[in-house]
Amino acid sequence: MAVISVNIEVQNGNAKVAPDPAKVSKRTRDQVKFHSNKKETTIVYNATTPFSDLAVGEQATLGANGRTFTAANLGLHHFDCGTIVGGQFVKWGSVGGLAGGDTDVGL
């Protein structure tokens, strides 16, 4: 079982997502730890989710210490990142691409 870190760097309302190691396919049971320089950073998987403990559409605010999930579902899963404003999820802009990232869970 590996632990993969996903760093979300937020500056001026834009997010840059950088997994470490950069190009690694997660396997089921690998852990993925999300952390950000902004404790209010929230992630949402809208179509599919790689985790059994984070449902599609569920908002996960990372907090000061980040959040760790265990990969369970194979496939390429995209997440958006943003913050909660007035009880609603609001996506941030992006730096050089999509406002979020992908979690690839392979065999």
N, C-alpha and C positions, 0 to 999 in steps of 0.2 A: 504494500500500500504506500503510495506516494502522497505528499502534501504539496499542492500547487498553490502559489500565491498569485492573486490578481490584484494589482494596485490600480486604483482609480484616482488620478490626479486631477483636481478641479481648480481651474483658474478663470476668473472673469466670466463665470457662467458656462464654461466649456469644460468637457471631460475628456481626458486621454486615458484609455484603458491599456494596461501593459501586464500581461501574464509573465510569471517567472517560474520556470524557464519559458522562454518566449514561444517556442513551437513544440508543444508536447501534447500528445493525445492522452487524455485522462481515461482511465479504465474504471469500470464499476468498482466500487469500494475505495477509490482514491478520494482523498479529501481536497476540497477547494476552499481556500481561505481568501475572502474578499476584504480588502482594507482600503481606506481613503484618507486623504489629508483633511477631509470635511466629515465630521461625525454624523451629519444629517444626510449623507449620501444614501440613496435608496436604489435597490435594483429590482427589476420586474422582468420575468420571462413571460411573454405574451402569447406565444404559439405552442411551444413545447418546453418542458423543463428537464434538466439533467438530474434533478434531485427528488427523492421521494418525500423529503421533509420541507419542500418549498413548491407549492402548487402553482400552476399557470395562473397568472394574474395577481398572485399574492405579492404584496410589497414587503421587502426585507430591508429595513434601515440598518446600516452597518454599525453605527455607534462609534465610540472612541476606540474600542478594541477590535473592531471588525467582526465578521461572522464566518463560521466554517460550516460547510455542508458536505455530505458524502454523496459522490456520484452513484447513480443507480440506473439511469435510463440511457441506452445507447443512442447515438446520433449527434448531430450538430445543432446546438441550441443557442439562440440569440437572446441577449438580455439588453434592456434599456437601462440607463442610469439617470437619476435626477434627484428630486427632493419632494417632500410633501408640503404643499401650500394650501392652507384652508381645508385640509382633509383630502385633497386630491393630489395624485402623482403628476408632477410636471417634469418632462424630460429636459435635460440640459442639452446645449449644443455640443458639437464635437470638435476635436482637433484632428484634421486630416482624415475624416471618414464618418462612420456611423456614430450616433450618440449612444454608445454601448459597446458590447463585445460579444464574442462567441465562446461557448464552452463545448469542446469536442470530446465526446465520450466514445472511445473506440473499444475494440476487443482486447 
